[in-house]
Amino acid sequence: MRNIFTAFMVVAAAVATSVVAQADDAPWAVNLGLWSKHWNLDADNETHNLIAGEYKGWTMGYMRNSEDEDSVLAGYHFHWPVTDWFTPGILIGAASGYDDGLGKAGVVPAGMLTGFFHVDGVGIQVNLLPWTSGVVAAGFRFEF
């Protein structure tokens, strides 16, 4: 399964790179990968195999969460281009698959600070969750 995911990431990255427009005008985005470091929690998994799509800020995706469980996430990503190479933001939403979450699906609300370092809409997005267990995460982002 991981080989299929890796192959999909390579193909998706190639496709996204070939159709990238300027980040300021890009209504679509794809986030792939995601690796994290937890400081106040002994995470079972720090390689998340994230695949998420975004349209005009509305985000939905799948990842393998820090508890090594399948997780579906959804939310809204507010972002403000500051320079040609950096776009900070805030992502507000929820994710499933957590033992301490609400209901059978284990849904937890989420809010994170984001920073997208890019050239023409292709780059690395860094996420920071300082108010939970001290998490920093990074993955690939393609805007088009």
Sine and cosine of phi, psi and omega as CSV:
sin_phi,cos_phi,sin_psi,cos_psi,sin_omega,cos_omega
0.00,0.00,-0.64,0.77,0.00,-1.00
-0.91,0.41,-0.57,0.82,0.03,-1.00
-0.92,0.40,-0.62,0.78,0.04,-1.00
-0.90,0.43,-0.69,0.72,0.01,-1.00
-0.89,0.47,-0.69,0.72,0.01,-1.00
-0.88,0.48,-0.70,0.71,0.03,-1.00
-0.89,0.46,-0.66,0.75,0.02,-1.00
-0.89,0.46,-0.66,0.75,0.01,-1.00
-0.88,0.48,-0.67,0.74,0.00,-1.00
-0.90,0.43,-0.71,0.70,0.02,-1.00
-0.90,0.43,-0.71,0.70,0.00,-1.00
-0.89,0.46,-0.63,0.78,0.03,-1.00
-0.90,0.44,-0.66,0.75,0.02,-1.00
-0.90,0.43,-0.69,0.73,0.01,-1.00
-0.91,0.41,-0.73,0.68,-0.02,-1.00
-0.88,0.47,-0.65,0.76,0.00,-1.00
-0.90,0.43,-0.57,0.82,-0.05,-1.00
-0.96,0.27,-0.33,0.95,-0.04,-1.00
-0.89,-0.45,0.27,0.96,-0.07,-1.00
-0.94,0.35,0.71,-0.71,0.12,-0.99
-0.93,-0.37,-0.09,-1.00,0.05,-1.00
-0.88,0.47,0.67,-0.74,-0.07,-1.00
-0.87,0.49,-0.55,0.84,-0.04,-1.00
-0.90,0.44,-0.51,0.86,-0.06,-1.00
-0.98,-0.21,0.09,1.00,-0.16,-0.99
-1.00,0.07,0.92,-0.38,0.05,-1.00
-0.99,0.15,-0.35,0.94,-0.06,-1.00
-0.96,-0.29,0.52,-0.86,0.13,-0.99
-0.51,-0.86,0.48,-0.88,0.10,-0.99
-0.79,-0.61,0.76,-0.66,0.09,-1.00
-0.93,-0.37,0.76,-0.66,-0.04,-1.00
-0.74,-0.67,0.49,-0.87,0.07,-1.00
1.00,0.00,-0.85,-0.53,0.04,-1.00
1.00,-0.08,0.92,-0.40,0.07,-1.00
-0.81,-0.58,0.61,-0.79,-0.11,-0.99
-0.75,-0.67,0.28,-0.96,0.15,-0.99
-0.72,-0.70,0.81,-0.58,0.01,-1.00
-0.95,-0.31,0.77,-0.64,-0.02,-1.00
-0.99,-0.11,-0.54,0.84,-0.07,-1.00
-0.95,-0.32,0.30,0.95,-0.07,-1.00
-0.53,-0.85,0.65,-0.76,0.09,-1.00
-1.00,0.03,1.00,0.03,-0.07,-1.00
-0.95,0.32,0.65,-0.76,0.07,-1.00
-0.98,0.22,-0.38,0.93,-0.09,-1.00
-0.53,-0.84,0.74,-0.67,0.07,-1.00
-0.81,-0.59,0.18,0.98,0.16,-0.99
-0.89,-0.47,0.93,-0.37,-0.28,-0.96
-0.98,-0.20,-0.15,0.99,0.02,-1.00
0.75,0.66,0.69,0.72,-0.01,-1.00
-0.93,0.38,0.67,-0.74,0.26,-0.97
-0.67,-0.74,0.88,-0.47,-0.06,-1.00
-0.63,-0.77,0.60,-0.80,0.07,-1.00
-0.92,-0.38,0.49,-0.87,0.00,-1.00
-0.68,-0.74,0.70,-0.71,0.09,-1.00
-0.74,-0.67,0.89,-0.46,-0.02,-1.00
0.74,0.67,0.66,0.75,0.04,-1.00
1.00,-0.07,-0.43,0.90,0.01,-1.00
-0.97,0.25,0.81,-0.59,-0.14,-0.99
-0.85,-0.53,0.63,-0.77,0.10,-0.99
-0.50,-0.86,0.62,-0.78,-0.02,-1.00
-0.19,-0.98,-0.13,-0.99,0.00,-1.00
-0.74,-0.67,0.58,-0.82,0.16,-0.99
-0.44,-0.90,0.24,-0.97,0.17,-0.98
-0.99,-0.10,0.93,-0.37,-0.18,-0.98
-0.97,0.23,-0.03,-1.00,-0.06,-1.00
-0.92,0.40,-0.36,0.93,0.08,-1.00
-1.00,0.03,0.15,0.99,-0.01,-1.00
0.88,0.48,0.62,0.78,0.05,-1.00
-0.88,-0.48,0.45,-0.90,0.11,-0.99
-0.90,0.44,0.65,-0.76,-0.06,-1.00
-0.63,-0.78,0.77,-0.64,0.12,-0.99
-0.97,-0.24,0.70,-0.71,-0.02,-1.00
-0.80,-0.61,0.49,-0.87,0.03,-1.00
-0.47,-0.88,0.52,-0.86,0.02,-1.00
0.08,-1.00,-0.21,-0.98,0.04,-1.00
-0.82,-0.58,0.73,-0.68,-0.05,-1.00
-0.95,-0.31,0.96,-0.28,0.11,-0.99
-0.99,0.11,0.76,-0.65,0.06,-1.00
-0.55,-0.83,0.51,-0.86,-0.11,-0.99
-0.73,-0.68,0.97,-0.26,0.03,-1.00
-0.86,0.50,0.81,-0.58,-0.02,-1.00
-0.98,-0.21,-0.68,0.74,0.02,-1.00
-0.70,-0.71,-0.01,-1.00,0.06,-1.00
-0.94,0.35,-0.24,0.97,-0.09,-1.00
-0.83,-0.56,-0.05,1.00,-0.03,-1.00
-0.64,-0.77,0.76,-0.65,0.04,-1.00
-0.75,-0.67,0.96,-0.28,0.09,-1.00
-0.99,0.15,0.30,-0.95,0.02,-1.00
-0.23,-0.97,-0.02,-1.00,0.08,-1.00
-0.70,-0.72,0.77,-0.64,0.06,-1.00
-0.94,-0.34,0.83,-0.55,0.00,-1.00
-0.88,-0.48,0.77,-0.64,0.00,-1.00
-0.03,-1.00,-0.53,-0.85,-0.01,-1.00
-0.50,-0.87,0.40,-0.91,0.03,-1.00
-0.67,-0.74,0.55,-0.84,0.01,-1.00
-0.99,-0.15,0.15,-0.99,0.15,-0.99
1.00,-0.04,0.39,0.92,-0.02,-1.00
-0.92,-0.40,0.70,-0.72,-0.03,-1.00
-0.85,0.53,-0.58,0.82,-0.04,-1.00
-0.99,-0.10,0.25,0.97,-0.01,-1.00
-0.99,0.11,0.05,-1.00,-0.04,-1.00
-0.99,0.12,0.68,-0.73,0.09,-1.00
0.94,0.35,-0.10,-1.00,-0.02,-1.00
-0.91,0.42,-0.50,0.87,-0.01,-1.00
-0.98,0.19,-0.19,0.98,0.01,-1.00
0.90,0.44,0.72,0.70,-0.06,-1.00
-0.98,0.20,0.74,-0.67,0.07,-1.00
-0.84,-0.54,0.66,-0.75,0.12,-0.99
-0.94,0.34,0.48,-0.88,-0.03,-1.00
-0.63,-0.78,0.56,-0.83,0.11,-0.99
-0.56,-0.83,0.77,-0.64,-0.01,-1.00
-0.61,-0.79,0.48,-0.88,0.12,-0.99
-1.00,0.08,0.66,-0.76,0.00,-1.00
-0.82,-0.58,0.46,-0.89,0.10,-0.99
-0.61,-0.79,0.87,-0.50,-0.05,-1.00
-0.96,-0.29,0.92,-0.39,0.06,-1.00
-0.99,-0.16,0.87,-0.49,-0.20,-0.98
-0.50,-0.87,0.29,-0.96,0.19,-0.98
-0.78,-0.62,0.89,-0.45,-0.01,-1.00
0.78,0.63,0.67,0.74,0.10,-1.00
0.99,0.12,0.10,1.00,0.02,-1.00
-0.88,-0.48,0.80,-0.60,0.01,-1.00
0.04,-1.00,-0.43,-0.90,-0.06,-1.00
-0.91,-0.42,0.75,-0.67,0.11,-0.99
-0.96,-0.26,0.77,-0.63,0.04,-1.00
-0.95,-0.30,0.74,-0.67,-0.01,-1.00
-0.89,-0.45,0.63,-0.77,-0.02,-1.00
-0.77,-0.64,0.80,-0.60,0.07,-1.00
-0.84,-0.54,0.97,0.23,-0.08,-1.00
-0.96,0.28,-0.35,0.94,-0.10,-0.99
-1.00,0.00,-0.10,0.99,0.03,-1.00
-0.99,-0.16,-0.98,-0.21,-0.04,-1.00
-0.94,-0.34,0.36,0.93,-0.02,-1.00
0.92,0.38,0.95,0.30,-0.09,-1.00
-0.89,-0.46,0.70,-0.71,0.22,-0.98
-0.83,-0.56,0.68,-0.73,-0.04,-1.00
-0.66,-0.75,0.44,-0.90,0.03,-1.00
-0.56,-0.83,0.55,-0.84,0.03,-1.00
-0.37,-0.93,0.03,-1.00,-0.03,-1.00
-1.00,0.07,0.60,-0.80,0.05,-1.00
-0.71,-0.71,0.69,-0.73,0.02,-1.00
-0.78,-0.62,0.84,-0.55,0.03,-1.00
-0.93,-0.36,0.65,-0.76,0.02,-1.00
-0.46,-0.89,0.00,0.00,0.00,0.00
